[in-house]
Amino acid sequence: MTTPAATATTTGTAAPRTSLARIFVTEALHEFLKLIRIPIFAVSTITLPVMFYVLFGVALGGGEAGGVGATTYMMATYGSFGVIGAALFGFGVSVALERGQGWMRLKRVSPMPPQAYFVAKVAMSTTVSALIIGALFVLGATLGGVRMPAAQWFSLGLVLVLGALPFSAMGLAFGYLVGPNSAPAMLNLFYLPMAFASGLWIPIHQLPAFVQGIAPALPPYHFAQLALGTVGAAEGGPAALHIVVLLAFTALFLTVAAWGFRRDEGRTYG
C-alpha cells in the first residue's frame, strides 16, 4: 500500500527533474530562435556554405577529387565549413556580445542552472549545423548528382553533426578571449584563412606544398578528413589519428575557455 509520505516523496523527486528538463529545453529553444532571427547570422552562417557549394561544387565542379566525384568531395568539405561557421559564430560571437552586454552577470544571479546556458548554445550549434547539412545533402542529391548508399549518407551526416562539438569549444574560448566589438572581425580573420589552408574550399591536394604542410596543424583539416573518409576520399592518415587530434584540440579550447570564465568571475565577484 502506498503511503501519503511515499507518494509525496516520489512526486517531490519527479517534479524537480521535470522542471530542470523544461529549463534546459526552454533555454535551448530560445537560444535557437534568438540567433535565427538575426538576419546576418542566418545569411552568413546558413546561406554561405550552401551558396559556395552551388557555385564551386555544382556549377564549376565536374571531374573527380580524392578519387570520388567533385560534387561528393565538396559536399563533405563545404559541410565541414558550414558546421565550423555555425559553431564558431553561434558560440564565439554570441558569448562575447553577451559578456559585453552584462547578460552573463544577469544569468549568474538567476536561479537557472549555469549548465543550461552552455548546453543551449551547443544545442543551437548542432541544430543549425543539421540545417546546413540537410540543405547540402538535398543539393548534392539533386543538382550535384551525388549517389551514395544510405549508410554513407548517414555516416557523413553523423560525422558532420558531431564535428560541431570541438568547434563549439573553440568558439567558447574565443568568446571569453575577445571583446564584443572585435569578436566578428577576429573570428573571420582566424576562421577564413584556416578553412582555406585546411582544404575546405579547394581540395587539399590542389593547394601549394607549403600550405599542405601547414594543414595538419589546423583542427578543420582533421575534421574535413574524417568527413571525407566517410565517402572514401580521405587523404591524410587513419581516422583514429584525426579523432585524437580533435579531442586534444577540444581539451585545449575548453581549458582556455575555463580560464577565461574564471577571469571574468574574478573581475565581477573577486
C-alpha positions as a Markdown table, in Angstrom:
| # | Residue | x | y | z |
|---|---|---|---|---|
| 1 | Met | 0.0 | 0.0 | 0.0 |
| 2 | Thr | 1.4 | 3.4 | -0.9 |
| 3 | Thr | 1.5 | 5.8 | 2.0 |
| 4 | Pro | 0.9 | 9.6 | 1.6 |
| 5 | Ala | 4.6 | 10.2 | 2.7 |
| 6 | Ala | 5.9 | 7.8 | -0.1 |
| 7 | Thr | 3.7 | 9.5 | -2.6 |
| 8 | Ala | 4.8 | 12.9 | -1.6 |
| 9 | Thr | 8.5 | 11.8 | -1.8 |
| 10 | Thr | 8.1 | 10.4 | -5.3 |
| 11 | Thr | 6.2 | 13.4 | -6.5 |
| 12 | Gly | 8.8 | 15.7 | -5.0 |
| 13 | Thr | 11.6 | 13.9 | -6.7 |
| 14 | Ala | 10.0 | 13.8 | -10.1 |
| 15 | Ala | 8.9 | 17.4 | -10.1 |
| 16 | Pro | 12.4 | 19.0 | -9.9 |
| 17 | Arg | 13.7 | 16.6 | -12.6 |
| 18 | Thr | 10.8 | 17.7 | -14.9 |
| 19 | Ser | 11.3 | 21.3 | -14.1 |
| 20 | Leu | 15.1 | 21.0 | -14.7 |
| 21 | Ala | 14.5 | 19.4 | -18.1 |
| 22 | Arg | 12.0 | 22.1 | -19.0 |
| 23 | Ile | 14.6 | 24.8 | -18.2 |
| 24 | Phe | 17.1 | 23.2 | -20.5 |
| 25 | Val | 14.7 | 22.7 | -23.3 |
| 26 | Thr | 13.3 | 26.2 | -23.0 |
| 27 | Glu | 16.7 | 27.8 | -22.9 |
| 28 | Ala | 17.8 | 25.8 | -26.0 |
| 29 | Leu | 14.7 | 26.8 | -27.9 |
| 30 | His | 15.0 | 30.5 | -27.2 |
| 31 | Glu | 18.7 | 30.4 | -28.0 |
| 32 | Phe | 18.0 | 29.0 | -31.4 |
| 33 | Leu | 15.1 | 31.5 | -32.0 |
| 34 | Lys | 17.3 | 34.4 | -30.9 |
| 35 | Leu | 20.0 | 33.6 | -33.4 |
| 36 | Ile | 17.9 | 32.5 | -36.3 |
| 37 | Arg | 16.0 | 35.8 | -36.1 |
| 38 | Ile | 19.3 | 37.8 | -36.6 |
| 39 | Pro | 19.5 | 38.2 | -40.5 |
| 40 | Ile | 23.3 | 38.5 | -40.6 |
| 41 | Phe | 23.6 | 35.2 | -38.7 |
| 42 | Ala | 21.1 | 33.3 | -40.9 |
| 43 | Val | 22.6 | 34.7 | -44.1 |
| 44 | Ser | 26.3 | 34.3 | -43.3 |
| 45 | Thr | 26.2 | 31.1 | -41.4 |
| 46 | Ile | 23.5 | 29.1 | -43.2 |
| 47 | Thr | 23.5 | 30.6 | -46.7 |
| 48 | Leu | 27.2 | 31.0 | -47.3 |
| 49 | Pro | 28.3 | 27.3 | -47.4 |
| 50 | Val | 25.2 | 26.4 | -49.4 |
| 51 | Met | 26.0 | 29.2 | -51.9 |
| 52 | Phe | 29.7 | 28.2 | -52.1 |
| 53 | Tyr | 28.7 | 24.6 | -52.8 |
| 54 | Val | 26.3 | 25.6 | -55.6 |
| 55 | Leu | 28.9 | 27.9 | -57.2 |
| 56 | Phe | 32.1 | 25.9 | -56.8 |
| 57 | Gly | 30.8 | 22.4 | -56.2 |
| 58 | Val | 27.8 | 22.1 | -58.6 |
| 59 | Ala | 28.3 | 24.9 | -61.2 |
| 60 | Leu | 32.1 | 24.7 | -61.5 |
| 61 | Gly | 32.6 | 21.2 | -60.2 |
| 62 | Gly | 32.9 | 18.3 | -62.5 |
| 63 | Gly | 35.6 | 15.7 | -62.7 |
| 64 | Glu | 37.0 | 13.9 | -59.7 |
| 65 | Ala | 38.7 | 14.9 | -56.4 |
| 66 | Gly | 40.2 | 12.5 | -54.0 |
| 67 | Gly | 39.0 | 9.5 | -56.0 |
| 68 | Val | 35.3 | 10.5 | -55.9 |
| 69 | Gly | 33.1 | 12.9 | -57.8 |
| 70 | Ala | 33.9 | 16.6 | -57.2 |
| 71 | Thr | 30.4 | 17.2 | -56.0 |
| 72 | Thr | 30.6 | 14.4 | -53.5 |
| 73 | Tyr | 34.0 | 15.6 | -52.3 |
| 74 | Met | 32.9 | 19.2 | -51.9 |
| 75 | Met | 29.7 | 18.3 | -50.2 |
| 76 | Ala | 31.9 | 16.9 | -47.4 |
| 77 | Thr | 34.3 | 19.8 | -47.3 |
| 78 | Tyr | 31.7 | 22.6 | -47.6 |
| 79 | Gly | 29.6 | 20.7 | -45.0 |
| 80 | Ser | 32.6 | 20.9 | -42.7 |
| 81 | Phe | 33.0 | 24.6 | -43.5 |
| 82 | Gly | 29.3 | 25.3 | -42.6 |
| 83 | Val | 29.4 | 23.3 | -39.4 |
| 84 | Ile | 32.6 | 25.1 | -38.2 |
| 85 | Gly | 31.0 | 28.5 | -39.0 |
| 86 | Ala | 27.8 | 27.7 | -37.1 |
| 87 | Ala | 29.8 | 26.6 | -34.1 |
| 88 | Leu | 32.3 | 29.5 | -34.1 |
| 89 | Phe | 29.9 | 32.3 | -34.7 |
| 90 | Gly | 27.0 | 30.9 | -32.8 |
| 91 | Phe | 29.2 | 30.4 | -29.8 |
| 92 | Gly | 32.1 | 32.8 | -30.1 |
| 93 | Val | 30.3 | 36.0 | -31.2 |
| 94 | Ser | 27.3 | 35.3 | -29.0 |
| 95 | Val | 29.3 | 34.7 | -25.8 |
| 96 | Ala | 31.5 | 37.8 | -26.5 |
| 97 | Leu | 28.4 | 40.0 | -27.1 |
| 98 | Glu | 26.5 | 38.7 | -24.1 |
| 99 | Arg | 29.6 | 39.3 | -21.9 |
| 100 | Gly | 29.8 | 42.9 | -23.1 |
| 101 | Gln | 26.1 | 43.5 | -22.5 |
| 102 | Gly | 26.2 | 42.2 | -19.0 |
| 103 | Trp | 23.9 | 39.3 | -19.8 |
| 104 | Met | 26.3 | 36.9 | -18.3 |
| 105 | Arg | 26.1 | 38.6 | -14.9 |
| 106 | Leu | 22.3 | 38.5 | -15.1 |
| 107 | Lys | 22.4 | 34.8 | -15.8 |
| 108 | Arg | 24.9 | 34.3 | -13.0 |
| 109 | Val | 22.4 | 35.7 | -10.4 |
| 110 | Ser | 19.3 | 34.0 | -11.8 |
| 111 | Pro | 18.1 | 30.6 | -10.4 |
| 112 | Met | 18.8 | 29.0 | -13.8 |
| 113 | Pro | 21.5 | 26.2 | -13.7 |
| 114 | Pro | 24.7 | 27.6 | -15.3 |
| 115 | Gln | 25.0 | 24.5 | -17.4 |
| 116 | Ala | 21.7 | 25.3 | -19.2 |
| 117 | Tyr | 23.3 | 28.4 | -20.8 |
| 118 | Phe | 26.1 | 26.4 | -22.4 |
| 119 | Val | 24.0 | 23.3 | -23.2 |
| 120 | Ala | 21.6 | 25.6 | -25.1 |
| 121 | Lys | 24.4 | 27.0 | -27.2 |
| 122 | Val | 25.7 | 23.5 | -28.1 |
| 123 | Ala | 22.1 | 22.5 | -29.0 |
| 124 | Met | 21.8 | 25.6 | -31.1 |
| 125 | Ser | 25.1 | 24.9 | -32.9 |
| 126 | Thr | 24.2 | 21.3 | -33.7 |
| 127 | Thr | 20.7 | 22.3 | -34.9 |
| 128 | Val | 22.0 | 25.0 | -37.2 |
| 129 | Ser | 24.7 | 22.5 | -38.4 |
| 130 | Ala | 22.0 | 20.0 | -39.1 |
| 131 | Leu | 20.1 | 22.6 | -41.2 |
| 132 | Ile | 23.2 | 23.3 | -43.3 |
| 133 | Ile | 23.9 | 19.7 | -43.7 |
| 134 | Gly | 20.4 | 18.9 | -44.8 |
| 135 | Ala | 20.4 | 21.7 | -47.4 |
| 136 | Leu | 23.8 | 20.5 | -48.8 |
| 137 | Phe | 22.5 | 16.9 | -48.9 |
| 138 | Val | 19.4 | 17.9 | -50.9 |
| 139 | Leu | 21.5 | 20.0 | -53.3 |
| 140 | Gly | 24.1 | 17.2 | -53.6 |
| 141 | Ala | 21.5 | 14.6 | -54.4 |
| 142 | Thr | 19.6 | 16.7 | -56.9 |
| 143 | Leu | 21.8 | 19.3 | -58.6 |
| 144 | Gly | 25.1 | 17.6 | -57.8 |
| 145 | Gly | 24.1 | 14.1 | -58.9 |
| 146 | Val | 25.6 | 12.6 | -55.7 |
| 147 | Arg | 24.8 | 8.9 | -55.4 |
| 148 | Met | 25.8 | 7.0 | -52.3 |
| 149 | Pro | 24.4 | 4.1 | -50.2 |
| 150 | Ala | 22.1 | 5.2 | -47.4 |
| 151 | Ala | 24.8 | 4.1 | -44.8 |
| 152 | Gln | 27.3 | 6.6 | -46.3 |
| 153 | Trp | 24.8 | 9.4 | -46.2 |
| 154 | Phe | 24.1 | 8.6 | -42.6 |
| 155 | Ser | 27.8 | 8.3 | -41.7 |
| 156 | Leu | 28.7 | 11.6 | -43.4 |
| 157 | Gly | 25.8 | 13.4 | -41.7 |
| 158 | Leu | 26.7 | 12.0 | -38.3 |
| 159 | Val | 30.4 | 12.9 | -38.5 |
| 160 | Leu | 29.5 | 16.5 | -39.6 |
| 161 | Val | 27.0 | 17.0 | -36.8 |
| 162 | Leu | 29.4 | 15.6 | -34.2 |
| 163 | Gly | 32.0 | 18.0 | -35.6 |
| 164 | Ala | 30.1 | 20.9 | -34.1 |
| 165 | Leu | 31.3 | 19.9 | -30.6 |
| 166 | Pro | 35.1 | 20.6 | -30.9 |
| 167 | Phe | 34.4 | 23.8 | -32.7 |
| 168 | Ser | 31.8 | 24.9 | -30.2 |
| 169 | Ala | 34.7 | 24.6 | -27.7 |
| 170 | Met | 36.9 | 26.7 | -29.9 |
| 171 | Gly | 34.1 | 29.3 | -30.2 |
| 172 | Leu | 33.6 | 29.4 | -26.5 |
| 173 | Ala | 37.3 | 30.0 | -26.0 |
| 174 | Phe | 37.2 | 32.9 | -28.5 |
| 175 | Gly | 34.1 | 34.2 | -26.8 |
| 176 | Tyr | 36.0 | 34.6 | -23.5 |
| 177 | Leu | 39.2 | 35.9 | -25.1 |
| 178 | Val | 37.9 | 38.7 | -27.4 |
| 179 | Gly | 35.7 | 41.7 | -26.8 |
| 180 | Pro | 32.1 | 42.1 | -28.1 |
| 181 | Asn | 33.1 | 44.7 | -30.8 |
| 182 | Ser | 36.1 | 42.8 | -32.2 |
| 183 | Ala | 34.6 | 39.3 | -32.0 |
| 184 | Pro | 33.2 | 39.1 | -35.6 |
| 185 | Ala | 36.3 | 40.5 | -37.2 |
| 186 | Met | 38.7 | 38.5 | -35.1 |
| 187 | Leu | 36.8 | 35.2 | -35.9 |
| 188 | Asn | 36.7 | 36.0 | -39.6 |
| 189 | Leu | 40.5 | 36.7 | -39.6 |
| 190 | Phe | 41.1 | 33.4 | -37.9 |
| 191 | Tyr | 38.4 | 31.2 | -39.4 |
| 192 | Leu | 38.6 | 32.0 | -43.2 |
| 193 | Pro | 42.4 | 31.5 | -43.7 |
| 194 | Met | 42.2 | 28.4 | -41.5 |
| 195 | Ala | 39.4 | 27.0 | -43.6 |
| 196 | Phe | 41.2 | 27.7 | -46.9 |
| 197 | Ala | 44.5 | 26.2 | -45.6 |
| 198 | Ser | 42.7 | 23.1 | -44.4 |
| 199 | Gly | 41.3 | 22.3 | -47.8 |
| 200 | Leu | 37.7 | 23.2 | -47.2 |
| 201 | Trp | 37.4 | 25.4 | -50.3 |
| 202 | Ile | 39.9 | 23.8 | -52.6 |
| 203 | Pro | 40.9 | 20.1 | -52.4 |
| 204 | Ile | 43.9 | 19.8 | -50.2 |
| 205 | His | 46.0 | 18.1 | -52.9 |
| 206 | Gln | 45.5 | 21.1 | -55.2 |
| 207 | Leu | 46.9 | 23.6 | -52.7 |
| 208 | Pro | 50.6 | 24.7 | -52.7 |
| 209 | Ala | 53.0 | 22.4 | -51.0 |
| 210 | Phe | 53.8 | 24.8 | -48.1 |
| 211 | Val | 50.0 | 25.1 | -47.4 |
| 212 | Gln | 49.7 | 21.3 | -47.4 |
| 213 | Gly | 52.5 | 21.2 | -44.8 |
| 214 | Ile | 50.6 | 23.7 | -42.5 |
| 215 | Ala | 47.2 | 21.9 | -42.8 |
| 216 | Pro | 47.8 | 19.0 | -40.3 |
| 217 | Ala | 48.4 | 21.6 | -37.5 |
| 218 | Leu | 44.9 | 23.0 | -38.1 |
| 219 | Pro | 41.7 | 21.5 | -36.5 |
| 220 | Pro | 39.5 | 21.9 | -39.6 |
| 221 | Tyr | 41.9 | 19.8 | -41.6 |
| 222 | His | 41.3 | 16.8 | -39.3 |
| 223 | Phe | 37.6 | 17.3 | -39.2 |
| 224 | Ala | 37.4 | 17.5 | -43.0 |
| 225 | Gln | 39.5 | 14.3 | -43.3 |
| 226 | Leu | 37.0 | 12.5 | -41.1 |
| 227 | Ala | 34.1 | 13.7 | -43.2 |
| 228 | Leu | 36.0 | 12.8 | -46.4 |
| 229 | Gly | 36.8 | 9.3 | -45.0 |
| 230 | Thr | 33.0 | 8.5 | -44.9 |
| 231 | Val | 32.8 | 9.0 | -48.7 |
| 232 | Gly | 36.1 | 7.2 | -49.4 |
| 233 | Ala | 38.1 | 10.4 | -50.2 |
| 234 | Ala | 40.4 | 10.8 | -47.1 |
| 235 | Glu | 44.0 | 11.8 | -47.9 |
| 236 | Gly | 45.6 | 12.3 | -44.5 |
| 237 | Gly | 46.1 | 9.2 | -42.4 |
| 238 | Pro | 43.8 | 7.0 | -40.3 |
| 239 | Ala | 40.6 | 8.2 | -38.8 |
| 240 | Ala | 41.8 | 7.4 | -35.3 |
| 241 | Leu | 44.6 | 9.9 | -35.7 |
| 242 | His | 42.2 | 12.7 | -36.7 |
| 243 | Ile | 39.9 | 11.8 | -33.8 |
| 244 | Val | 42.7 | 12.0 | -31.3 |
| 245 | Val | 43.9 | 15.4 | -32.6 |
| 246 | Leu | 40.4 | 16.8 | -32.5 |
| 247 | Leu | 40.0 | 15.6 | -28.9 |
| 248 | Ala | 43.3 | 17.2 | -27.9 |
| 249 | Phe | 42.2 | 20.5 | -29.5 |
| 250 | Thr | 38.9 | 20.3 | -27.8 |
| 251 | Ala | 40.6 | 19.8 | -24.4 |
| 252 | Leu | 42.9 | 22.8 | -25.1 |
| 253 | Phe | 40.0 | 25.1 | -26.1 |
| 254 | Leu | 37.9 | 24.1 | -23.1 |
| 255 | Thr | 40.9 | 24.8 | -20.8 |
| 256 | Val | 41.3 | 28.3 | -22.4 |
| 257 | Ala | 37.5 | 28.9 | -22.0 |
| 258 | Ala | 37.6 | 27.8 | -18.4 |
| 259 | Trp | 40.5 | 30.2 | -17.7 |
| 260 | Gly | 38.5 | 33.0 | -19.4 |
| 261 | Phe | 35.4 | 32.1 | -17.4 |
| 262 | Arg | 37.3 | 32.2 | -14.1 |
| 263 | Arg | 39.0 | 35.5 | -15.1 |
| 264 | Asp | 35.5 | 37.1 | -15.8 |
| 265 | Glu | 34.2 | 35.7 | -12.5 |
| 266 | Gly | 37.2 | 37.2 | -10.7 |
| 267 | Arg | 36.6 | 40.6 | -12.2 |
| 268 | Thr | 32.9 | 40.5 | -11.3 |
| 269 | Tyr | 32.9 | 38.9 | -7.9 |
| 270 | Gly | 36.6 | 38.8 | -6.8 |
